[in-house]
């Protein structure tokens, strides 16, 4: 994408890469912070927090500073209404600057289909009354995730007011997308949007009916491809208008879990802007399973194919604010670590997560930042392949075959199908191979049995750890000079041969002992606490 605002963008990137990132010790006293401050740190820690949080809990300022938070993002224009006015935000920003933080703002530019702001106050999730509802392909109406003329105009005016108060970075938050939920094909199907689409492509009413059928059946017809192109244009046009309206203010986007073209997000167009990768496991119930962790990691790995690490932000969210325990919030730091996302963004809606969480988060943040210094910029390598193809991006249900990430076999992210290693496919990408829309290059494609895919190119497994470990046992004799974690204990293992290092994340709740082999030799043994991560630096063994 051509830079719309090169001066502001250079300023923003330089700030991320060259400014001091504060990495505090495990204690919570401010004086400990400055004794351990590191210059030019790779990793930065941000938080979305409102003035009420530090006004009600004054100790939060020193606690956050000591823990390593450098940037605070404040809610401003939410779904057409000011949560805090620009002048109120300027006052809060000046206070944050006096305490050593970098203040920024975020908006909810389109609205949200559900209450994602404050579960105790549903009114905060109500959009401006004059904003039109979105219309689903089945005719049902819902709030949020649609773009109409007034929405664009109102957001432009809001941006101008924020820029006038001196704010130089803004996130289009929660989320900048046109799909109601992950896995759905987005866009507004109201009469006005229908008319605009048919005129743009010179389509007839019959082709509109074909579009509705194609969305329902997820059949990638020509008219559905046109629709996805259309909603991507609508969303990007709004982004361009916002950036042009306030060229002095850098704008970033937050996408949802597996956010892609079917949600109106043309990923290639946002490579040079701040970008929050999609995550979704916001509670212990979701993140607390092995599959929850591997799905979360899978989505972030997918998005990092498109984003510069310095511009990448996590979505390290608990919602409601205490739905994710402190230990799981700390474990979420590993998603940023394993994907080389340089900016961790903590978020919990309007309400802050409990103050005692910081006793767990502070040491975990320091450890994650220290490890990140050692592996930043290096790409993981391995025989297991992470691939998310066009079929998944255009019509898929966002159900990845992700459990292989916890097999203890090293993995890498690939843009296309290759002959080497083993490639784990979604049901939709597997069907694209069968039907000739994706060309296979070997008999190394792993699919779920539930997909009912036939053919000699495919290895069929149930997505269970039992089946993954059985497959691991079969292929270990072929690994030769590739390190791997022995046994059938779930663990995420990244190998960085260019750095001579390896990274190991125990995704179990309890401590586990792990043995790493390379060929017929044991190269390392380590005991790792529940949900903890370790860096193994043995250059001669891991190069």
N, C-alpha and C positions, 0 to 999 in steps of 0.2 A: 504494500500500500504506500502510495506517495505521502510523505509527511505533510499534514495540513498546517502544522505550526512548528517548524523546525527549531525555532529559538526556545520556545517553551519546552519542547520535547527534549532538546539537548540539556536544558537546565534540569529537567526532571531526572533523566537518566544519570547525569553527573551527580546529582544529589544522592541517588541510590548507590552508585558505585564508589563515590569518593568521600561521602560524609562519614562521620564517626557513628558507628552503630554501637549502642551501649549494651554490653553483655555483662549482667550482674552476677555476683556470686550466689550461693544457695541461701544466704541470709536475706533478711528483708529490711536492713538498715541502709539508708541512703549513703552513709559514708563508706560502706563496703563497696558500693557501686564504682565510685571513682578510683578506688585502688585497683580495680580489675578491668577498667575500661580498655577496650581494644580499638585501635584505629583501623579504618578501612575494612571492617568486617564484611564477610560475604553475606551473612544472614542478618535480616532486620526483623523486628517484631512490632506489629501494629495492633491496635485494638479499636473497635467501634464502640464508643461510649458517649453517654450524654452528660451534660453538666449536672443533672440531678444526682448522678452516681457519686461524683466526688464531693458534691455539696452535702449529701446525706452521710457519706463515709469519707471524711477529710483525710484519713490515713491512706486512702487508695493512691493518692498522688505519689507519696514516697514509696509505697509498696510496688507500684507499677514501674517507677523509675529504677528501683533497685533490681527488679526482676529482669529489666532489659527492654521494656517498651520504649520506643523512640517516637512513634507517631500515633496520634489520636484522631479518629475520624468521627465526625458528629453528624447526626441526622438533621437534614434541613427540609427539603421540599418532598413530601411524601404523598404520592398519588394525588397531586393537585392542591395540597394544603401544606401550610408551613407548620412543621412541628416546633421549630424555633425560627424566629425571623432572622434575616441576614444581620441585622444590628445586634441582636442577642448572641448570635453565633460569633460575631466579631469580638464581642466582649469576652466570651468564653475562650476564643482563640488567643487573645492577648494574655489571659490568665495562664493558659497552657504554655505559651512561649516563655513567660516569666519563670515557669517551673522546668524549662529545658526540653519541652516536647515540640514536635512539629505538628501543627493542627491542620486538618483537612476537612472536607465536607463530602457527604454522600446524599444522593437522592433516590427515591423510588419513582422512576420516571413514568412507568406504565401502569402501575398498580400490581396487585398480586391476587391470584384466584382464591387464596385463603388467608387466614390471620397469621402472618409471619412477622409481626412487629411486636405485639404484646398480648399474650393469651389472656391476661387479666382485664384487658380493655379492648373489646372488639371494635370500638369506634375508630381506633387508630388505623384500622385496616380498611376503612371505608374510603373509597375514592371520591373525588370531587363530583358532585351530583350532575354537573353538566357534561361530564365525560361519558361517552357512550360505552355501554357494555360490549364485551367481545361476544361474538356469535360462533358457536362450534359448528362443525360440518353437519351435525344432526339437528341444528336449529336451537339448541339449548343456549341460554345466555349466562354469562358469568363475568365477574369483575376482573379487570386486569388483562395484561399481556395482549393488548391490541394497540394499534397506532392509527389515530384519526387526526384530522387537521388541527383541532383545538388542542389536543394533547401536545403536539409539536410546538405550537405557538406558546402555550403556557409554560412549557419547560424552557424554551428559549428565554422568555422573560425572567423566569426564576434564575437561570444561569447568569443573566446580565446583572441581576441584583447581587448575586453572590460574588461575581467578579468585581463589582464596584466596591465591595467590602474588602478586597485584597486577597481572596482565596485563589490559589494558583493551581490546585489539583482537585479533581472531583471524580467520584465513582458513580456511574449509573448502576444502582445496586438492586438486588433482590427482585427480580433479575432483569437483565436487558435481553428479553427473549419473547417470542411470539407463540410459544406452545404452553398450554395450560399446565401440563405435568411432564416429567421426564418420560420419554418413550412415545409421546403423542406427536402427531403431525400438526403443526401449528398454522396460525393465520386466522384472520377474522372472515367469516363467511356471510356477513350481513349483506343486505341488498346493495348498499353503496359500494362495498368492497368487491362484491360480485361484478357489478357494472364496470368498475375500474379495471378489473382483471380481464374480463371478456373483451373490452375495447383495446387494451394494451396488446393482446395477442391475436385479435381478430377471431376470437372463438365464438361459437354459437351456444344457445341454451342446451342443446344436446351434449355438447362437450363439457358444459358445467355439470350436467348430470353424471357424465363419465368421471369427472373429477371427484364428485362426492363418492361414487362407487369405489374409485381408486384409493381414496383416503381410508374408507372403511375397510377395504380388503388389503390395504398396503401393497397394492399392485403398482409397480413403478412404470406407469404409462407415460407417454409424451406429455399429456396434459398435466399430470402430477409433477413431472420435472419442471414444467413451466411455472406451476404454482409455487414450488419451492424456490425457484429462481426469483419469482415475484416477491415473496415475503422477505427474502434476503435483501432484495433491493430496497424495499420499504424501510427495513430496519437500518440498513447502512445509510440510506438517505437522511434519516433522522439524525444519526450520529454525526454525519458531515455538517448538517445544518447547525447542530449544537456547537460543534467545534468552530465553525466559521463565525458564529454569533459572538463567541468569546475567545478569540485567538490567544489571549493572554492566559487562559486557563486550560491546563491539560486535562483531558477526559479519559477515563478508563471504564471498562465494562466488567460487570459480574455476569457470568453465565451459569446455567444450572448444571447439575449432574449430567454428564454426557452431552452437554449442549452442543448442537451442531446445526447443519443446514436445515433439517426438518423443523427446527425451532426458530428459523429465521436468522441464524448466526452463520454467516459466510466466514468461516474461520480464517481463511487466507487474507481477508481484508483487515484483520485486527492484529497483525503480527507486530506492529510497532507502537502499540498503545498499552498502558497498564491493563492487566487482564487477570481476573480472579478465576482460577481453574474450578471446575465443577466438582463439588462433593455433596454428600447427602446424608451421611450417617450421623445424625445429630443427637442421638440418644444412646444410652447403654444397650437398649434392646437391639438397635440396628448395628452399632459399631462393635458390640460385645461378642459377635460371632466371628469366626475365621473368614467366612464368606463376606461379611460386612466390611472387614478390613481390606480384603483383596479387591472387592468391587470398588471401594473408595480409592484405593491406590491405582486401579486400572483406569478409572476416569481421569485422574490427574495425569497419569502417564500419557494418555491419549492427547489431552490438551497441550502438553508440553512438546508435542511434535511441531507446534505452530508458534510458540511463544519464546522470546528471549528470556533466559532465567532472571535477568535483572528486572524485567518488567512483569514477572509472574508473581501472583499473590495466591495464598491458599484461601480456602473457605473453612477455616477451623472454627466451626460453629457448634454451640449447644443451644437447642431450642426445645422447650422453654429453657431458661437460663441454668437450671440444675438438672436437666434431663440427661446430661452426659457427666459422669463422675469426674473428679479431678484426675484420677489415674488414667481414665480414657481420654480426657482432653490432652493430657501430657503425651499419651501414646500417639495421638493424632499428629504430633510434631514430626513423626516418622514419615508421614505422607509427603510433607515438604522436603524432608531430608532425602528420601529415595528418589524423588522426582527432580531435585535441584531447583525447587521453587525458592527463590531468595527472600521472599517477603511473606512471613506468616501473619495472617490477619485473624485475630480472635473476634468472635461476634456472638451475641446471644439475644438478638432483638434489641428492644429498648431497655430491658432490664439487665443489669450486670450479673455475671455469675458470682456465686458467694465468695466473700473475702478470703475464707480459709483455703480456697483453691490455690491461691498464690504460693502457699508453702510447698505445694507439690509442683506447680508450674515453674517456679523460679529456677530450681536446680535442673529441671528437665530442659528448659530453654537454654541454659548455659551449656549443658552437655551437647544438645543438638547443634548449637552454633559452633562449638569447638570441633565436632566431627565434620560439620559441613565445610569448614575451612580446608579439610584434607581431601575432599572428593569433588568440590565444586568444579564444574566444567568438564569432568570426566564422564564418559558414557558407559553404562553397564553393558557387559557383553555376556552372552550365554547361548546355549543351544535351544532353550525354550523361547518362543517368539510371541511378543505382544503385537497383535494386528487388529485394527479396527477399520474396516473397509467402507467403501462408499455405500454399500447396501445398508449397513448399520447406521450410517450418518443420514441417509435419506428416508428410510422406511422402517428401521429397526425398532425393537421394543426396549432397547437399552438394557439387555440382559447378557452381560459378558460371560464367557467361559473364563473365569478368573482364578479359580482355586489352584491352578498350576503355579501361581506366584508364591504359594506357601509350601511348595514341594521340597525346597532346599536345593533345587537345581537353579543355577544362574540363568537369567533371562535378559533379553534386550528388546527394544521397541523397533519395529520395522514399518516402513511405509507401504510395502507390497509383499506379495507372496514370493518366497525364495525356495531354492532347492535344498538348502542346508537346514539342519535342526528340525524342530517340530513347531508347527504354527497352530495355535488354538483359536478356533473360529466361533463366532456367534452363529446362531441358527440361520440368520438372514444372509451372512456372508458365505456360509456353506452352500446355501441354495443358489447364490450368485455364481459359484463355481460350477455347480451341476448344470445350470442353465446357460453357461457360457459367457456371463457378464464379467466374470473374474477368472483369469487364466491360472490354472495350477501348474507347478513346475516340478512336482515330485509327489511321491506317495507319503507325504509327511504332514497331512492336514488332520488335525484332531478336532472331532465334533462330538456333541452330545448325542447319546442314543435317542433321546426324545425328539431330535430334529428329523429322524427317520430318513437320513441321507444314505444312499447306496452308492457303491462304486469302490474301485480298488485304490483310489487316491486317499481314502479316508480311514482314519483310526477312530473307532467309535467307543466312547467311554460314558459312563454316568458321571456327572460332575459331583463326585464325592471324594473326600480325602482318601478313602479306601481304594477307589479306582485310580486316582492320581498316583498314589504310592505304588500300586501294582504296576502301573505303566513305568514309573521311575525305576523299579527293580528290573524291568525288561531292558531298558535302554542304558543302564549304567555301564555294562561292558563296552559300549561303543563310545563312551565319553573320552577315553584315552587321557589327554593332558588337560582336561577341564576339571577344576575343583568343584566339589559338591558336598552337601551336608548329608552325612550317613544317617540311615534309619527312617522311621516313619513318624517323626514328631514334626508338626507343622512349624515352619520357619520361613521367613522371607530372606533370601540370600542374594546380594548383589556383588558382582565381581567386576573390578576395575583393573584390568591387566596393564593398562598404560600407566596407572599410578602404583601398581604393585600392592593394591589394597583390596579388602573385601568388607562388606557391611552385612550385619546379621541382626534381624529383628525377631525376637521371640514374641509371637502373636498369641501365646497362651497366657492365661491368668497367673499361672504358677511358674516357679523357677524350673528351667530345663537345662540339661547338659547336652552339648552338641559336639560332634566330632566331624572335622572336615577332612575329606580324602581327596587325593589327586592321584589317579591311577591306582596302584596297589599300596600307596603310602599314606599314612596318617600325617597331615601337615599341621594340624592345630586341633586342640580341644579346649572348650570354654564352657563355663557355667554362666547362664544369663537369667536374670530375674524376670518375673512375669511382666510382659509388655515392654521390656527394656530393649535397648539396642546397643551393639558394640561395634567398634571399628577394629579390624584386624589388619595390622601393617606388617607384612612379611614380604618385602619386595622380591626376594629371590624365589619365594614359593608361589607368589600370586602373579608374577609377570608371565 
